[in-house]
Each structure stands twice: as structure tokens, then as C-alpha cells.
């Protein structure tokens, strides 16, 4: 046995004393008596939401409920729902009807409802090295980002970038990394640009997407342009940006993908004139201005313009598309399984949203979700809201105000330029704007293992590691683990110096009894083919 393995074994042994306490503090996701009656269910869609979905389905699998999920992109998830090949879908945008210009309408013949599942921020991972050190404090305005993603700005030393950042950057080519498949993240980002910067977005969309001049629209299929690199899925984007060859790249992903490997994301200028990170508290504040429609979909126009100084402007919700009839392949047995899964993640699952890099749903949307669950055939009754212990309210109440140095035009803060937290050797999510102690969160193991420590001076991300072996987890060419291990929720009172030891023990015990099902590998790029229904 190696020295590292021996040391790890001693650490695991030293933590066994708290295991019994954790067993009491962590309730079962599914009641043992009910687990035997639950059949497997299958879903597909969003990679923006996949880190959360994979964590939740690992939790319930430990108690006998099998939820299969393939992160194939929001557009494909909606298509699979329409084609009756999955029981449920997950998407950041609703069915497109009326459709995007040039695309067929999405009109499913299966009745459905939208159910909000988690909130989060679409973030911008970037890979820049100056003087042999990784840049971790980049600040950009929405207008500058729009110019980068419409081909107006092509070099990192552009005056507009310096005006935002306040520092010189190298005369280096910018490589915008985009989704090559149909993606909710592309739709969210393009909707933001369409709403706030139509004079930049609309001519670009007309030229690259052949959109008519009188119908400027968002798109789920981001167009190839200039030096942009298309990648499949959020993992693909994050892997490219964080890889050794990703110098000069910038890509859009849900914040969880950057947080899980301790990779920096852009601090985005909000309407109050402050540069903000996509933390749970900043997302929660931003979404207080979301307009929730009767079908529970969202209008984010006021979120983009939220005047609160804590706002992260590109915040949104993600949705599960759930069936309300027993059309093939859905049936009553699957209704019991799906409703059990939803009841879990609307309550207990929301408690780990912040740790995973998301923001928990507010109480009103959890209640609305319970109403949607009741429409599922043979649904298991949802619990009372008082038993959910939803953390959204406390996060909102404790959301810290930004420091004065985060304001546009002010001298930058030492170290992080006004983003949340300070880099330390013991904070896993340190320099990437991890969970603030003020918001009561726990920075713990997420997805495929927490990154420990800041990235090296070479600009490479801290590697995700297997909690059992300590070995790097295989990645798709970059720093983001493709196979997500079970996420661990640690009670706040145990999140101290012993936290890492506890995580090793829980992961070991969990994995002995749980078959970890990796997210499905996407076999082909789902680029928009001519004449194919999306």
C-alpha cells in the first residue's frame, strides 16, 4: 500500500466515530417500505441541470429508486418527450411554440406540465494566464460579453475588456466556446443578449442564423462564427476551457461545472453597477424579480435589470417536463416512482443545491411544484411544506452586500476583485467564488469530488479526485469529471476541519452499496440538421 493510501486509511478510521451521528442527521430519501414498489424511470435533457439531477438520483438510488438520466441537451430532451422515448425531460426553456425562426413548432401529443427543479446562474469560465499565473478575478460587462460572442471583440487586450477589468491582458486571441448541440444555456444567454443588447445581437443573428430583420429571436443552437469552438454538453464546454490547450478560451456553463473543479468564472456587471458572481445568494436575490407565469415558466426580463447590487443578472430556473397521463412509455407504477423522486428533490434535495453550485427553489415554487406533482397519475402525496426545511429563505436573508471595490470604476479588491470569499488553503471552492460563510453554506464534495486548493500557476484546474482512491477521475480532455459520483450533504455543525475525513467515510460506505451509473455518453453531436424536427 502506498504512503498516500495508508494516510487516507488512517483518516477514514479516525472519522468512524462520527458516522453514527451522520446516519441520524441524514434522513432516508425513500421510505424502505415503499422502495420495493418503485420501478425505474428514465429522463433526458438539460446538462445545465445535470449536476443537481445526478446528485439527487444517486441519493434515491441508495434507497432503491432507480432514476436513469441522459444529459443530451434541453432541445433533445424536449424532442425525446415528444417522441415518447422518455418518461420525463429537463429543459431550461419551454416547448418552442411559436418556434425559433426557421424551426418547426414543438407540439407534443402527450399532456404535460412544467415543474421548476432548481435555480442557478449561467456563468462564464475562462482560461487566462498572465506572468505564469492563472487570472482568477476577471470582470466583464454584459455588453463586452455580447461583443465577444458576436465576433466584435476578438483579442483579450481589447480596450473594452480593459475598461471592465481595470488591468492589461495579453494580446491573445479569444476563443469563444459555444454549445454545438441544442442547449437551454444557449437559449438563456442569447435571450439575455437579445433583451439587453439588441443592436449587437440582432444583426449577428440575422447574418449567422438567417433570422428575418423583423423577428430577432433567441436560439437554442448557437451559430458557429469566427474562432468559436463548438462542444457537446456543458461538460464539453467546461472540459475545453479548463484543458491545457484552452488558453484564451471562454465558455458558458451552469456555475456548478466551474465550482466542482475550482475554476474561475467572470464577475458579471449588474444593473446596479456592481460586478457579481453566480453564488447561491446572488442568484436568489436576482430571481426575486422573475415573473412566474401561470404555467410556472419564467419571464426573466426584470431579472436582467434587477437594481439590487447583489444581483447576478444571468440567473434562471430549470424545469422538469412531467406527464399527466399514462401514454406510452409512462404508466401508473412510473407515476409513483416519478412523484417520489420529485418529492425528494423539492425538499431534501434543495438543501444541497448551494453546495452543488446552484440556488434552492423559493418556498412559493416548491408549493407550486407540489401542485404539479398531484397531476401525475398515481402520484405519491407530497409532504407538508413545513417538513421541507427549504434553505432558500435563509440564503436570501443572509445574502451579503458587495464590497465597495466590486463597483464599476472602483479600485479592485486585493485578490479576488470583489467576488465572494477569500482564497485559503482549506476552502475547496476558494477562488472561484465559493459558498460564503455568511450565507450558511457548506463547501463540500460535489459531483465527482471536490477540488482541493487553488489551481496551479500553469493555469490548469485542480483535478477532481475519486473519494475512495484519491486518484484523478477520468475527464473528457479537460478538468471536468465525466462520471459523477454521489454528492454528499454534510450537516453544518460537522462542516469543520473534519469535513474532508467525513466525506471520505460517507463516500466509501455509500459506494459499497450503490451502483454508480455514469451520465450517458453522448454518441453524436446533435447539431441542427436540415429538415430534422428538433
C-alpha positions, 0 to 999 in steps of 0.5 A: 500500500502506498504512503498516500493510501495508508494516510487516507486509511488512517483518516477514514478510521479516525472519522468512524466515530462520527458516522453514527451521528451522520446516519441520524442527521441524514434522513432516508430519501425513500421510505424502505417500505415503499422502495420495493414498489418503485420501478425505474424511470428514465429522463433526458435533457438539460446538462445545465441541470445535470449536476443537481439531477445526478446528485439527487438520483444517486441519493434515491438510488441508495434507497432503491429508486432507480432514476436513469438520466441522459444529459443530451441537451434541453432541445433533445430532451424536449424532442425525446418527450415528444417522441415518447422515448422518455418518461420525463425531460429537463429543459431550461426553456419551454416547448418552442411554440411559436418556434425559433425562426426557421424551426418547426413548432414543438407540439407534443401529443402527450399532456404535460406540465412544467415543474421548476427543479432548481435555480442557478446562474449561467456563468462564464469560465475562462482560461487566462494566464498572465506572468505564469499565473492563472487570472482568477478575478476577471470582470466583464460587462454584459455588453463586452460579453455580447461583443465577444460572442458576436465576433466584435471583440476578438483579442483579450487586450481589447480596450473594452475588456480593459475598461471592465477589468481595470488591468492589461491582458495579453494580446491573445486571441479569444476563443469563444466556446459555444454549445454545438448541440441544442442547449437551454444555456444557449437559449438563456444567454442569447435571450439575455443578449437579445433583451439587453443588447439588441443592436449587437445581437440582432444583426449577428443573428440575422447574418449567422442564423438567417433570422428575418430583420423583423423577428430577432429571436433567441436560439437554442443552437448557437451559430458557429462564427469566427474562432468559436469552438463548438462542444457537446454538453456543458461538460464539453464546454467546461472540459475545453476551457479548463484543458491545457490547450484552452488558453484564451478560451471562454465558455458558458456553463451552469456555475456548478461545472466551474465550482466542482473543479475550482475554476474561475468564472467572470464577475458579471456587471449588474444593473446596479453597477456592481460586478457579481458572481453566480453564488447561491445568494446572488442568484436568489436575490436576482430571481426575486424579480422573475415573473412566474407565469401561470404555467410556472415558466419564467419571464426573466426580463426584470431579472436582467435589470434587477437594481439590487447590487447583489444581483447576478443578472444571468440567473434562471430556473430549470424545469422538469417536463412531467406527464399527466397521463399514462401514454406510452412509455409512462404508466401508473407504477412510473407515476409513483416512482416519478412523484417520489423522486420529485418529492425528494428533490423539492425538499431534501434535495434543495438543501444541497443545491448551494453546495452543488453550485446552484440556488434552492427553489423559493418556498412559493415554487416548491408549493407550486411544484407540489401542485404539479406533482398531484397531476401525475397519475398515481402520484405519491402525496407530497409532504407538508411544506413545513417538513421541507426545511427549504434553505432558500429563505435563509440564503436570501436573508443572509445574502451579503452586500458587495464590497465597495471595490466590486463597483464599476470604476472602483479600485479592485479588491486585493485578490479576488476583485470583489467576488465572494470569499477569500482564497485559503488553503482549506476552502475547496471552492476558494477562488472561484467564488465559493459558498460564503460563510455568511450565507450558511453554506457548506463547501463540500464534495460535489459531483465527482469530488471536490477540488482541493486548493487553488489551481496551479500557476500553469493555469490548469484546474485542480483535478477532481479526485475519486473519494475512495482512491484519491486518484484523478477521475477520468475527464473528457480532455479537460478538468471536468469529471465525466462520471459523477459520483454521489454528492454528499450533504454534510450537516453544518455543525460537522462542516469543520476541519473534519469535513474532508475525513467525513466525506471520505467515510460517507463516500466509501460506505455509500459506494459499497452499496450503490451502483454508480451509473455514469451520465450517458455518453453522448454518441453524436453531436446533435447539431441542427440538421436540415429538415430534422424536427428538433 
